[in-house]
Amino acid sequence: MIETNDKAFRREAERRLAQEVGRVLASTSDDCLHWQGSNIDLMEALHVSFTCGCLCDSNGQYLSFTAIVDRVCSVLHHRVPSNPYECAARGSRRKGMHGRPYIDRYALIVGQQPDRSPLWEQIVQQ
């Protein structure tokens, strides 16, 4: 198993997460996709993807966090939280046995099973 505390591995996990978010951004509302995870997990995943600096618009400009949240929530038929930044921060502050940040759990899954797409596993088509 790959050590998930390794900075290079974590950066790779963040990049993979951003790619998964990019797939969601490329989808449309007509695809009938719905998020099954928690609101905090989704906002944390979107914020990690934003800070990764991998998501651009058609003009090559980096997408703002607000633009990412608005688009993803629209595609996933999910309510936009009143303060997405606070939701993301709340997720990254989790501690203890029962409250690991989403990116830590994501990196652990990817480290153990590289062929999985943990974000997409929480999205269902209805």
Disulfide bonds with the S-S distance in Angstrom:
none
